Amino acid sequence: MTSSEPPAAAPPFHYDLPPQLVAQAPAPERTGSRLLLVGRDGGVRGAGTFADLPSLLRAGDLLVVNDSRVLPARLRLRRASGGRVELLLERPLGDGRWLALAQPTRRLKDGERLYPEGSGAEGDADGEVEILGRELGGALVVRGCGGDLADLAQRRGETPLPPYIRRGPGTAPELAALDRERYQTVYAHERGSVAAPTAGLHFDTELTARLREAGVGWAAVTLHVGSGTFRAPDAADVARRRLHAERFTLPAATDAAVRRCRRGGGRVIAVGTTSLRVLETVRRLELDRDGPDQRWGPGTPDAPAEFAGEAVREPATARPGACRA
């Protein structure tokens, strides 16, 4: 096999993780989570807790976090016939329309309305959702009948936890409230993710203050985690070296902070794969960082083969985009 030939099959992305080792509730303190120190050679150098992080960094280093906020995007609805439907809001499309995943989806029809579970026979107009159509791949285009679906999700939605965290319709209210609080970083800002950038869940306000006091820099990007994060890559994805697209923003101030850190000999440390994906994508795009900010829009015809977008000049203060790594 030459280096230009695609792999015959996907590497083994799945591994055995005994269910009893998966925590179903967070540690009492965010910084109490365990921290493993691994060298570049893959060898384990030590272990401790996340509270030890300041002692592992140096003055002049820069942490780059993802400040996307998780939307409680899981809506439990019912059809007029009484059948239950679970809707996961994926992303806004504009004009009040949203892309959403439904389960089950096969019998749902364009123009059909879905009602909140527990509402009366006439439904609840404030909580009704109308199906407008379908996209390729089976995703639905929907809209809220009583207002923006993001506001509906904030009032009625459930936190879309990963599948290895077991919850159900009968989840105790106090546990659901804990999920909303703890499945969110303390620095979350712009809502739009359907899953948390989990590497950042272990920071609390006291730890971030200690890091700043130690001279460690702090900067943010925004990448809205999509539902594709729940899907394992298959052989075709690996052969094409492509993953699902996700919207991102790299603020000009963050780009400048990264360059200052590099010039000063500091280390740029991406907190989690979502922050890393933004930095690596912008690096590969070779945007004109000294000129006006760049905006990325998905699906433009002149896009490089490995990306779903085209860079155009915008008089903005940030770089929104859609990337495929």
DASULPE-V802746 format. One record per residue. N is the residue number from 1. SS is DSSP state (@ for helix, = for strand, . for the rest). D_CENTER is the distance of its C-alpha to the mean C-alpha in Angstrom with 2 decimals. Layout:
N|SS|D_CENTER ; N|SS|D_CENTER
This chain:
1|.|36.11 ; 2|.|35.52 ; 3|.|32.37 ; 4|.|31.90 ; 5|.|31.84 ; 6|.|28.57 ; 7|.|28.11 ; 8|.|29.82 ; 9|.|27.11 ; 10|.|23.65 ; 11|.|23.74 ; 12|.|23.31 ; 13|.|19.57 ; 14|.|20.46 ; 15|.|22.28 ; 16|.|24.14 ; 17|.|22.57 ; 18|.|25.09 ; 19|@|23.73 ; 20|@|25.82 ; 21|@|23.84 ; 22|.|20.50 ; 23|.|20.50 ; 24|.|20.09 ; 25|.|20.00 ; 26|.|18.96 ; 27|.|21.70 ; 28|.|23.81 ; 29|.|22.78 ; 30|@|19.38 ; 31|@|21.27 ; 32|@|23.29 ; 33|.|20.81 ; 34|=|22.41 ; 35|=|21.92 ; 36|=|23.17 ; 37|=|24.61 ; 38|=|24.78 ; 39|.|26.81 ; 40|.|26.25 ; 41|.|28.71 ; 42|.|26.58 ; 43|.|29.05 ; 44|=|28.21 ; 45|=|29.62 ; 46|=|29.17 ; 47|=|27.26 ; 48|=|26.87 ; 49|=|24.44 ; 50|@|21.58 ; 51|@|24.21 ; 52|@|25.94 ; 53|@|23.37 ; 54|@|25.60 ; 55|@|28.46 ; 56|@|26.58 ; 57|.|25.79 ; 58|.|28.34 ; 59|.|29.18 ; 60|.|27.91 ; 61|.|24.68 ; 62|=|21.45 ; 63|=|18.10 ; 64|=|15.11 ; 65|=|12.13 ; 66|=|8.76 ; 67|.|9.79 ; 68|=|7.10 ; 69|=|8.37 ; 70|=|7.50 ; 71|.|9.94 ; 72|.|12.42 ; 73|.|12.04 ; 74|=|14.41 ; 75|=|17.89 ; 76|=|21.03 ; 77|=|23.63 ; 78|=|26.98 ; 79|.|29.09 ; 80|.|32.52 ; 81|.|33.99 ; 82|.|32.25 ; 83|.|29.84 ; 84|=|26.46 ; 85|=|23.25 ; 86|=|19.66 ; 87|=|17.31 ; 88|=|13.51 ; 89|=|12.56 ; 90|=|10.31 ; 91|=|10.96 ; 92|=|14.18 ; 93|=|16.94 ; 94|=|19.41 ; 95|.|22.62 ; 96|.|21.08 ; 97|=|19.79 ; 98|=|16.46 ; 99|=|15.26 ; 100|=|15.02 ; 101|=|15.57 ; 102|=|18.69 ; 103|=|20.51 ; 104|.|23.36 ; 105|.|23.37 ; 106|.|26.64 ; 107|.|29.02 ; 108|.|27.07 ; 109|.|28.88 ; 110|.|28.36 ; 111|.|29.63 ; 112|.|29.19 ; 113|=|28.13 ; 114|=|26.21 ; 115|=|27.10 ; 116|=|25.64 ; 117|.|26.82 ; 118|.|29.93 ; 119|.|31.05 ; 120|.|34.61 ; 121|.|36.11 ; 122|.|35.68 ; 123|.|31.99 ; 124|.|30.32 ; 125|@|29.95 ; 126|@|27.48 ; 127|@|25.12 ; 128|.|26.01 ; 129|=|23.68 ; 130|=|25.32 ; 131|=|24.45 ; 132|=|25.20 ; 133|=|24.72 ; 134|=|22.79 ; 135|.|20.92 ; 136|.|21.54 ; 137|.|20.04 ; 138|.|20.74 ; 139|.|17.91 ; 140|=|19.57 ; 141|=|20.00 ; 142|=|20.69 ; 143|=|21.72 ; 144|=|22.72 ; 145|.|26.49 ; 146|.|26.69 ; 147|.|24.17 ; 148|.|20.58 ; 149|@|18.27 ; 150|@|15.77 ; 151|@|18.82 ; 152|@|19.78 ; 153|@|16.51 ; 154|@|16.94 ; 155|@|20.48 ; 156|@|20.38 ; 157|.|16.92 ; 158|=|15.81 ; 159|.|12.75 ; 160|.|11.02 ; 161|.|11.64 ; 162|.|11.52 ; 163|.|14.82 ; 164|.|16.58 ; 165|.|16.60 ; 166|.|19.44 ; 167|.|19.74 ; 168|.|21.80 ; 169|.|23.32 ; 170|.|25.75 ; 171|.|23.44 ; 172|.|25.43 ; 173|@|24.56 ; 174|@|24.53 ; 175|@|21.98 ; 176|@|19.72 ; 177|@|20.15 ; 178|@|19.35 ; 179|@|16.06 ; 180|@|15.14 ; 181|@|16.31 ; 182|@|15.18 ; 183|.|11.68 ; 184|.|10.90 ; 185|.|11.71 ; 186|.|15.14 ; 187|.|14.27 ; 188|.|11.42 ; 189|.|12.73 ; 190|=|11.42 ; 191|=|9.99 ; 192|=|7.77 ; 193|=|4.48 ; 194|.|5.89 ; 195|.|4.82 ; 196|.|5.47 ; 197|.|5.63 ; 198|@|8.83 ; 199|@|11.22 ; 200|@|11.58 ; 201|@|12.59 ; 202|@|16.08 ; 203|.|17.03 ; 204|.|19.36 ; 205|@|21.41 ; 206|@|24.42 ; 207|@|22.80 ; 208|@|21.35 ; 209|@|24.89 ; 210|@|26.47 ; 211|@|24.44 ; 212|@|25.55 ; 213|@|29.07 ; 214|.|29.04 ; 215|.|28.39 ; 216|.|24.83 ; 217|=|22.98 ; 218|=|19.63 ; 219|=|17.49 ; 220|=|14.06 ; 221|=|11.81 ; 222|=|9.09 ; 223|=|6.23 ; 224|.|4.41 ; 225|.|1.79 ; 226|.|5.33 ; 227|@|7.95 ; 228|@|9.22 ; 229|@|7.48 ; 230|@|10.25 ; 231|.|12.90 ; 232|.|15.00 ; 233|.|16.33 ; 234|.|19.95 ; 235|@|22.96 ; 236|@|22.62 ; 237|@|19.11 ; 238|@|20.54 ; 239|@|23.71 ; 240|@|22.06 ; 241|.|19.64 ; 242|.|16.83 ; 243|.|13.36 ; 244|.|11.43 ; 245|.|10.87 ; 246|=|7.91 ; 247|=|9.14 ; 248|=|9.75 ; 249|=|12.52 ; 250|=|14.77 ; 251|=|17.35 ; 252|@|20.89 ; 253|@|21.51 ; 254|@|18.86 ; 255|@|20.35 ; 256|@|23.74 ; 257|@|22.88 ; 258|@|21.80 ; 259|@|25.08 ; 260|@|27.14 ; 261|@|25.85 ; 262|@|26.72 ; 263|@|30.08 ; 264|.|30.85 ; 265|.|30.28 ; 266|.|27.27 ; 267|.|24.34 ; 268|=|20.86 ; 269|=|18.45 ; 270|=|14.72 ; 271|.|12.99 ; 272|.|10.78 ; 273|@|9.88 ; 274|@|7.07 ; 275|@|9.96 ; 276|@|12.38 ; 277|@|11.11 ; 278|@|11.70 ; 279|@|15.02 ; 280|@|16.20 ; 281|@|15.53 ; 282|@|17.46 ; 283|@|20.06 ; 284|@|20.63 ; 285|@|20.92 ; 286|.|23.64 ; 287|.|23.18 ; 288|.|26.16 ; 289|.|24.90 ; 290|.|28.30 ; 291|.|28.44 ; 292|.|26.67 ; 293|.|22.91 ; 294|=|21.35 ; 295|=|19.39 ; 296|=|17.74 ; 297|=|18.15 ; 298|.|17.30 ; 299|.|20.30 ; 300|.|23.05 ; 301|.|26.07 ; 302|.|26.66 ; 303|.|23.32 ; 304|.|23.65 ; 305|.|23.50 ; 306|.|20.35 ; 307|.|18.25 ; 308|.|17.69 ; 309|.|19.01 ; 310|=|21.91 ; 311|=|22.26 ; 312|=|24.53 ; 313|=|25.86 ; 314|.|24.74 ; 315|.|26.35 ; 316|.|23.09 ; 317|.|21.87 ; 318|=|18.43 ; 319|=|17.06 ; 320|=|14.60 ; 321|=|13.94 ; 322|=|12.63 ; 323|=|12.75 ; 324|.|13.76 ; 325|.|14.39
